[in-house]
Amino acid sequence: MRNVLIVNLLPVLAGAIFLFSGVDAASQSMDVSSTVGSNKITLRLDKKGELHYQVTRGNKTIIADSPLGLNGDDQNFTAGLSIVAISPVEARREKYDLKVGNVKTIDHVFKTKSITVKNRTGALLSIDLVAGEEGVAFRYRFPDQNKRIRVINEEITGFQIEKGAQGWLQPYNKAGKYTPGYEDFYLKIKSGDSISHPRNPSVGWCMPALFKVNDTKNWVLLAESGTDGSFPGCHLQPDSRGGMYTIAFAEKDEKYTLPLDDNNHPASTLPWTMPWRVIIIGEQAGDILLSSLVTDLAPASKLEDTSWIEPGKASWSWWSHPDDQSPEIYNEFTNLAASLGFSYTLFDAGWEKADSAGGIIARATSQGVKPMVWGYSAAYFNPEKRRKRFKELAAMGVKGVKIDFWCSDRQEVMACFQSLFADAAEEHLLVNLHGTTVPRGWHRTWPNFMTAEAVLGTESYFYEPRFPAKAAEQNTVLPFTRNVVGPTDYTPFALTMRKYPRLNTAVHELATAMIYTSGIIHFADSKEVFDSLPVSVRALLKDMPASWDKTESIVAEPGEQIILARQKGRLSYIIGINGTNKSSHVQLNLARYAREFSKVRVITEGENPLMTFKTETYPVTSTWWYTVAPKGGFIIQFVNE
């Protein structure tokens, strides 16, 4: 995996910097602008010594005047601040490959600058700024050296969103047996609205958070990047009156399954570099979907050899047989994976008893299918026990782990993730996190991190009465929110009717496997359903990649419709889904995407839209018209046949 850092991101506060020593710095620029896109972030220090910032794009306000600052146990950086140093603007280039993503190779250039302030006691705080064509970002950094642990009691960072701006936000659920797990609906709101009708009692809003601002001319996604063991995962405070969204730390009671103490505030020795506060900006919602700013800002890959890491598809028995942990059912799904050409099969909860004689893992490996196994988070929290268990699993022939029920954004959990990814890589194990927080660019830093849940996925047909009515809409929102920050284990393609019957068409469900990006796609449903599929659909499942070389957004209307063009090697597709209860009309110029292909194979709804498919093959023509069914979809594959 290639990771090239051409210019250092963090200018050291020495050499060519502007020093002020308390002198008025008003005449010096405290902003940085992108080369392309005219994205700009500007800092301002008022008469009270309080720091503020704003974000503009082409002189239009994206984030209005908003507060910056930290309040610690021994130092306050919210007022009485003065400028110490402003670095010159520097260029930074990030060029790297992703194992899992909408695009394989990323190559972006940014402008960077650092502003250092001191408080009334002379303690230093630096704010690093970044501006690029996809947005801006900033982070706090304590440059001093001190072995004493500093605790941050409050971060007053805010994001001022214009009044009445449309937003798509997910409630941040209060700690409980299965929460927080980022498994609530994304709600369509107006900025400043209070939380209404969440799935569980909630204490704030999640990031990423999507807004349409600047009089609906721009889209903005608020997110985090680079969160490691020195900081908790953060969300937004529930009180956003006036459109001011402020940072909130993980709650102290987020420790249902894990041995954590009651101190939930960020703590570290100095120097201390904190996560990026990321503001992705686009003219269209599709710009948000395709952004790689979160991984651009994450640390480069820590793995030199990634040749053993292969994205792929997996069979998975739990959704269709949740109460059956027999060797027979696991073997059946191994056979299913082999028949469909899937690289992986997942043995979910209860697999240990079924494999008491080593049978199910041995059977999978003998057929060339790579087994992944489920585990409980508490069993992987202790470093020594975790490393021992990983060695045991690798020796058994296991190729990946699904670790479940974290239900916490606490700093200790963020630290555990980083160690877990590293320990798993030592044994050449892939990682899938469930019951967990959203990723924060980690799939760049640790390429063996293939996917994570942190989504209200297809298991909700068992548990959530509102899910069938809202699933199609959510499927056209999550690609612009959750899936932007990291791979999403949505577990697509659930056709069998469950407690709360599905309303999306069968093609819509199939298309979600190609709309969401996940390093391993765990396909839901039974062997009987897969065996009943027409030849064309089975062929699609065999060919379908789990990661992409190139993606283009054709139609991007969160909550309504999404159409993507995807390429992987010589494979080329156009995929669309309708998130509404009304038919939608599509007109596509297929010749633009045909490349060397002469025909298209189109999969749409069959006679029974909920369960069946229709496949037709046409010569490539310049224009293709289609009426997408309510909660429906389509898949176009370019072929030569």
Sequence and secondary structure as in RCSB ss.txt:
>XXXX:A:sequence
MRNVLIVNLLPVLAGAIFLFSGVDAASQSMDVSSTVGSNKITLRLDKKGELHYQVTRGNKTIIADSPLGLNGDDQ
NFTAGLSIVAISPVEARREKYDLKVGNVKTIDHVFKTKSITVKNRTGALLSIDLVAGEEGVAFRYRFPDQNKRIR
VINEEITGFQIEKGAQGWLQPYNKAGKYTPGYEDFYLKIKSGDSISHPRNPSVGWCMPALFKVNDTKNWVLLAES
GTDGSFPGCHLQPDSRGGMYTIAFAEKDEKYTLPLDDNNHPASTLPWTMPWRVIIIGEQAGDILLSSLVTDLAPA
SKLEDTSWIEPGKASWSWWSHPDDQSPEIYNEFTNLAASLGFSYTLFDAGWEKADSAGGIIARATSQGVKPMVWG
YSAAYFNPEKRRKRFKELAAMGVKGVKIDFWCSDRQEVMACFQSLFADAAEEHLLVNLHGTTVPRGWHRTWPNFM
TAEAVLGTESYFYEPRFPAKAAEQNTVLPFTRNVVGPTDYTPFALTMRKYPRLNTAVHELATAMIYTSGIIHFAD
SKEVFDSLPVSVRALLKDMPASWDKTESIVAEPGEQIILARQKGRLSYIIGINGTNKSSHVQLNLARYAREFSKV
RVITEGENPLMTFKTETYPVTSTWWYTVAPKGGFIIQFVNE
>XXXX:A:secstr
  EEE S SS  SSSS EE TTS  TTS  EEE SSS EEEEEEE TTS EEEEEEETTEEEEEEEEE EEESS 
B SSS EEEEE   EEEEEEEE SSSSSSEEEEEEEEEEEEEE TT  EEEEEEEEETTEEEEEEEEEEEEEEEE
EEEEE  EEE  TT EEEE EEE SSSS SSS S  EEEETT    S SS EEEE SSEEEEETTTTEEEEEEEE
   TTS   EE S  GGGEEEEE   TT  SSS   S  S EEEEEEE  EEEEEEESSHHHHHT  HHHHHS  
   S  TT   EEEEE TTT TT   HHHHHHHHHHHHHHT SEEEE TTHHHHTTTSHHHHHHHHTT EEEEEE
EGGGGSSHHHHHHHHHHHHHHT  EEEEE      HHHHHHHHHHHHHHHHTT EEEE S     SHHHH TTEE
EE  S  TTHHHH TTHHHHHHHHHTTGGGTGGGSS B       S  SS   S HHHHHHHHHHS  SEEEE S
 HHHHHTS HHHHHHHHH  SS SEEEEEEEETTTEEEEEEEETTEEEEEEEE SSS EEEEE GGGT TT  EE
EEEEE SSTTT EEEEEEE  S EEEEE TT EEEEEEE  
